[in-house]
Amino acid sequence: MSKSDLFKGRHFEQEIIVLWVRWYLRYMLSYRDTAEMMAERGLSISHTTILRWVQRYASEFDKCWSRFATPAGTSWRVDETYIRIRGNWAYLYRAVDTLGKTIDFRLSPRRNVASAKAFFRQAVRSQRRSPDTITLDGYAASHRAVGELQGQGRLPRLTKLRSSKYLNNLIEQDHRNVKSRLGTMLGMKSFASTAITIRGVELMHRIRKGQFDLRTLATQGQTTSKIWAAVLAA
């Protein structure tokens, strides 16, 4: 989708939409907080409009930035954490490498072998290569998922599987950075909207960790707004 199509028909300019969507995803703000901040700047926008912007653009922004993503390492630390959506638990599968770079994430309504296998398949596709090592906690379903994928040829037989609570402290710490942002949001209303919001939050987390190579865009020394404009226009 071209930049002109992405913002076509919007009442507000691209720069305003991008600014407030990324501020909402990055900082501990509610939709009402962002609406009040905009009102102080003479912009009358309802909190529901900002909500719609987040739902419309978070995934699109992730697609634009992902064109410049750098590959993570091949030693994966994998774990899942809990997200409450309208009174029900959902499970956020996540993986980082030994340097803490995000490998991938996936929200699932269930925590079982099938969900773990879906996450690993997605992570291999996104990284375009298989891991050399996978470190898990003691949860049996995730271990079984890796074994079944190796048996099906979806993961190499040489991929080393190990269980270490100590080594997985890295991914557990990384969970906190994402969940601290999600925790200030006033309740998740649906699985689909939560998945989109998490995608935006994870994007901001990856940007903070420097997981994108923008050298071809010549953005060094530019403001954040100009960097975003260059990425979206590329």
C-alpha positions, 0 to 999 in steps of 0.5 A: 500500500502506498503512502497516499493510500495509507492516509487517504481520506483522513481528516488530519494530516499524516504527521499528526496521526503518526505522532499520536499513534506512536506516542500512545504505543510508546508511552504510558498513556490512555486514549483519553490522555492522548486526547487531552494532550491534543486538546492542549495543542488546539486539536479537538479529537475524541479518544475513540478516534485515536483508538481507531487510528491505533487499530488502523495503523499499528500493523501498517507501521510494523510492515513498513519498519519490518522492511529494514529489520536486521536479523536476530541471533540463532540462539533463541530464548523462548517463553510465554506470558499472560494477557487478560482480555475481557476477563479471559486469559490469552498467551503471548509467546515471545522469543529473544536472542542472547543480546535481547533482540526480539525474534518474534511474538504471537498472541494465542487464545490457548497455551498448548502444543499446537500454539507453540508449534504455530509460534515456532513456525512463524518465528522461522518464517520471519527470521528466514532461518532456523535457530541453532539453540532453543532455550525453554522453561520446564513447560512440557508442551513447548518441548513437545512442540519442538520435538514434533517440528523436528520430526516433521522437518520444520526444524533441523534435527541439529537444533539444540533444545535445552531447559534453563530457568536461569538463562531464560531470565533474559526473556522474562525481563523483556516481557516486563517491558512490553507488559508494563505498557499493556498494563496501563491500558484500560482493559483489552476488549477483544482478541483481534484488537489486542493482537494489533495493539501488541504488534504496535507495542512490540514495534516500538520496543524493537525500535528502542532496541535498535533492530532496524538498519536505516542507512539507506534512508540517510536518516542519521541526525534526523528528528524522530518525526523525520525518521518515521516519515522517511520509513513510511515513504520508502 
